[in-house]
Amino acid sequence: MTVGIVVVSHSRALADAAVELARQMLPGRELVVEVAAGTEDGGLGTDAMAVSAAIEAADGGEGTVVLMDLGSAVLSAETALEFLPDDVRERTTLSAAPLVEGLVGAVVVAAGGATREQVAAEAGRGLAPKEAQLR
């Protein structure tokens, strides 16, 4: 089993593109990455119930790391935790990592069998290469 990953975004297209990019780092390997993005009618927005369902779908027992795009996505993810069973909530980490860069790092280490804490830490280092290059 591996740590699951959830992408929370206001835009389904943005989330799907970020996941597609991240999956390019995993040729031939499978990893559970769930998306909770946009509104039911295809508009922009987030939904705490959709986030909660995505977390439950991604959690295979090793926990889940959740990456979010903007402020209200964070609020939706925090609210989603309230709807989860206690054991799933305890295995869920909300990451402050940048969405795209954090997701790429997270999928690589998760697919390699890293723990939830290691996956979250790698996601959090997502901006470091860009910061170093632009100094």
ABEGO torsion letter per residue (X at the ends): XBBBBBBBBABAAAAAAAAAAAAAABBGBBBBBBBBBEBAAGBBEBBAAAAAAAAAAABAGAEBBBBBABAAAAAAAAAAAAABBAAAAAABBBBABBAAAAAAAAAAAAAAGBBAAAAAAAAAAAAAAAAAAAX
